[in-house]
Amino acid sequence: MHVILLGAPGSGKGTQAVTLSKRLAIAHIASGDLFREEQAKGTELGRLAKQYMERGELVPNEVTIKMILGRIGRADCAKGYILDGFPRTMEQGMALDAALAKEGKGGIDRVVYIKVSDGELLTRLGGRWICRAAQHPYHVVNNPPKTAGKCDIDGSALYQRADDSEETARKRLEVYHQQTAPLVQHYKEQGVLTEVDGQQSIEKVALRLASALQ
């Protein structure tokens, strides 16, 4: 199964993608995680990506597309995958469609759009924290850790990314509405889009997502 999770920054794509990946036993591919891996390695791609991400802007399409397609080609994606954070522009969406068709791997089976209001998104982004060891996400209101400042899973310290500041969050939402939102209509026209209300508890959203992918 080939699945795309669409939604603005802070809509819960990452949290839900982890759950779905385990439930469906398919790979979870998060573009942000791939970029941060490159940053940790100190590569040129990582340094370039960091500059764009900290300004709340998208990493150039040609770089992102090449990286994602390379990841899809790995062995653990043979049974399927969940794309989280890609595509983010119409150009990326069209490139993905073309690449899958060229390689004969089949198209996208289902696109789930997690819809959340801008006001709620700004509240969520301002309270989001990530663990240093494995980027496990937390939120001071919606998903707090059991022990303040520490990851429940691996015990590493939590921190707030530069791209989660309020100023950057507003910029990220502006970029989203300009470049990513048109993808909703694109996949709706293809007949593969399902919309899920993201302003519910994490558990309820997970149930709606599971139902959408039956």
C-alpha positions as CSV (number, residue, x, y, z in Angstrom):
1,M,0.0,0.0,0.0
2,H,1.3,3.4,-1.0
3,V,-0.1,6.2,1.3
4,I,0.4,9.9,1.6
5,L,-0.5,11.9,4.7
6,L,-1.2,15.5,3.9
7,G,-1.7,18.3,6.4
8,A,-0.2,21.6,7.6
9,P,2.7,21.7,10.0
10,G,1.4,20.7,13.4
11,S,-1.5,18.7,12.1
12,G,-0.2,15.5,13.6
13,K,1.1,13.8,10.5
14,G,4.3,12.5,12.2
15,T,2.5,11.1,15.2
16,Q,-0.1,9.4,13.2
17,A,2.3,8.1,10.6
18,V,4.3,6.2,13.2
19,T,1.1,4.5,14.4
20,L,-0.1,3.7,10.9
21,S,3.3,2.3,9.9
22,K,3.2,-0.2,12.7
23,R,-0.4,-1.1,12.1
24,L,0.1,-1.7,8.3
25,A,3.6,-3.1,8.6
26,I,5.0,-0.7,6.0
27,A,7.8,1.9,6.0
28,H,7.4,5.4,7.4
29,I,9.2,8.0,5.3
30,A,9.4,11.5,6.8
31,S,11.2,14.0,4.6
32,G,12.0,16.1,7.7
33,D,13.7,13.1,9.4
34,L,15.7,12.4,6.3
35,F,17.0,16.0,6.2
36,R,17.9,15.9,9.8
37,E,19.8,12.7,9.3
38,E,21.9,14.6,6.7
39,Q,22.4,17.4,9.2
40,A,23.6,15.0,11.8
41,K,26.1,13.6,9.3
42,G,27.3,17.2,8.5
43,T,26.7,16.8,4.8
44,E,26.3,19.6,2.3
45,L,22.7,18.6,1.8
46,G,22.1,18.7,5.5
47,R,23.6,22.2,5.9
48,L,21.5,23.4,2.9
49,A,18.3,21.9,4.3
50,K,18.9,23.4,7.7
51,Q,19.1,26.9,6.3
52,Y,15.7,26.6,4.6
53,M,14.0,24.7,7.4
54,E,14.9,27.3,10.0
55,R,13.4,30.0,7.9
56,G,10.2,28.0,7.5
57,E,10.8,27.6,3.8
58,L,10.8,24.5,1.7
59,V,14.0,22.8,0.6
60,P,14.4,23.1,-3.2
61,N,12.3,20.6,-5.2
62,E,15.1,19.0,-7.1
63,V,16.9,18.1,-3.9
64,T,13.9,16.8,-2.1
65,I,12.6,14.7,-5.0
66,K,15.9,13.0,-5.6
67,M,16.2,12.2,-1.9
68,I,12.7,10.8,-1.5
69,L,12.8,8.7,-4.7
70,G,16.1,7.2,-3.5
71,R,14.5,6.3,-0.1
72,I,11.5,4.6,-1.8
73,G,13.9,2.4,-3.7
74,R,15.2,0.7,-0.5
75,A,14.2,-2.9,0.3
76,D,12.0,-2.0,3.3
77,C,9.6,-0.2,0.9
78,A,8.8,-3.3,-1.1
79,K,5.6,-3.9,0.8
80,G,4.6,-0.2,0.7
81,Y,5.2,3.0,2.5
82,I,3.7,6.1,4.2
83,L,4.9,9.4,3.0
84,D,4.9,12.1,5.7
85,G,5.9,15.6,4.6
86,F,6.2,14.7,0.9
87,P,5.0,15.9,-1.6
88,R,4.6,19.5,-0.5
89,T,4.2,21.2,-3.8
90,M,2.3,20.4,-7.1
91,E,5.7,19.9,-8.8
92,Q,6.7,17.3,-6.2
93,G,3.3,15.6,-6.5
94,M,3.6,15.4,-10.3
95,A,7.2,14.2,-10.1
96,L,6.1,11.4,-7.7
97,D,3.3,10.3,-10.0
98,A,5.6,10.2,-13.0
99,A,8.4,8.3,-11.1
100,L,6.0,5.7,-9.8
101,A,4.5,5.2,-13.3
102,K,7.9,5.0,-14.9
103,E,9.1,2.3,-12.5
104,G,5.9,0.4,-12.7
105,K,5.4,0.4,-9.0
106,G,1.8,1.5,-9.1
107,G,0.4,4.8,-8.1
108,I,-0.7,6.2,-4.7
109,D,-3.5,4.1,-3.2
110,R,-4.8,6.6,-0.7
111,V,-4.1,10.2,0.4
112,V,-5.4,11.2,3.8
113,Y,-5.7,14.9,4.5
114,I,-5.6,15.8,8.2
115,K,-7.5,19.1,8.5
116,V,-6.8,21.5,11.3
117,S,-7.6,25.2,11.7
118,D,-4.7,27.8,11.6
119,G,-5.5,28.9,15.1
120,E,-5.1,25.4,16.5
121,L,-2.0,24.8,14.4
122,L,-0.2,27.8,15.9
123,T,-1.1,26.7,19.4
124,R,0.2,23.2,18.7
125,L,3.4,24.4,17.0
126,G,4.3,26.7,19.9
127,G,4.1,23.9,22.4
128,R,5.9,21.2,20.4
129,W,9.0,19.5,21.7
130,I,11.2,16.7,20.2
131,C,13.6,14.2,21.8
132,R,17.2,14.5,20.8
133,A,17.8,10.8,20.4
134,A,15.1,9.8,17.9
135,Q,12.9,12.9,17.3
136,H,9.9,11.4,19.2
137,P,7.3,14.3,19.2
138,Y,5.6,15.7,22.4
139,H,3.4,18.7,23.2
140,V,3.0,20.5,26.4
141,V,-0.8,20.4,26.2
142,N,-1.9,17.6,23.8
143,N,0.8,15.0,24.4
144,P,3.1,15.9,27.3
145,P,5.9,13.5,28.4
146,K,5.4,11.6,31.7
147,T,8.5,13.4,33.1
148,A,9.0,17.0,32.1
149,G,11.9,17.5,29.7
150,K,12.5,13.8,29.1
151,C,11.4,11.4,26.4
152,D,9.1,8.5,27.6
153,I,10.6,6.1,25.1
154,D,14.4,6.6,25.2
155,G,14.9,9.0,28.1
156,S,16.8,11.6,26.0
157,A,16.3,15.3,26.6
158,L,13.5,17.2,24.9
159,Y,14.2,20.4,23.0
160,Q,12.2,22.8,20.8
161,R,13.4,23.2,17.2
162,A,14.2,26.6,15.7
163,D,11.6,26.0,13.0
164,D,8.9,25.6,15.7
165,S,9.1,29.2,17.0
166,E,5.9,31.3,16.6
167,E,7.4,33.6,13.9
168,T,8.7,30.6,11.9
169,A,5.4,28.7,12.5
170,R,3.4,31.6,10.9
171,K,5.8,31.5,7.9
172,R,5.5,27.8,7.6
173,L,1.7,28.0,7.5
174,E,1.9,30.8,4.9
175,V,4.1,28.6,2.7
176,Y,1.8,25.7,3.3
177,H,-1.3,27.5,2.1
178,Q,0.5,28.8,-1.0
179,Q,2.3,25.7,-2.1
180,T,0.9,22.6,-0.4
181,A,-2.8,23.1,-0.1
182,P,-3.4,22.8,-3.9
183,L,-2.3,19.2,-3.6
184,V,-5.6,18.5,-1.7
185,Q,-7.6,19.4,-4.8
186,H,-5.1,17.5,-7.1
187,Y,-5.6,14.2,-5.2
188,K,-9.3,14.8,-4.8
189,E,-9.6,15.0,-8.6
190,Q,-7.7,11.6,-8.8
191,G,-10.3,10.1,-6.5
192,V,-7.8,9.0,-3.8
193,L,-8.3,11.7,-1.2
194,T,-10.0,11.2,2.2
195,E,-10.4,14.1,4.7
196,V,-10.1,13.5,8.4
197,D,-10.8,16.0,11.2
198,G,-7.5,16.5,13.0
199,Q,-9.0,18.6,15.8
200,Q,-9.8,15.5,17.9
201,S,-7.7,13.5,20.4
202,I,-4.8,11.5,19.0
203,E,-6.6,8.3,19.6
204,K,-9.8,9.4,17.7
205,V,-7.7,10.7,14.8
206,A,-5.9,7.3,14.6
207,L,-9.3,5.5,14.5
208,R,-10.5,7.7,11.7
209,L,-7.3,7.2,9.7
210,A,-7.5,3.4,10.2
211,S,-11.1,3.5,8.9
212,A,-10.1,5.6,5.9
213,L,-7.5,3.0,4.9
214,Q,-9.7,0.0,5.2
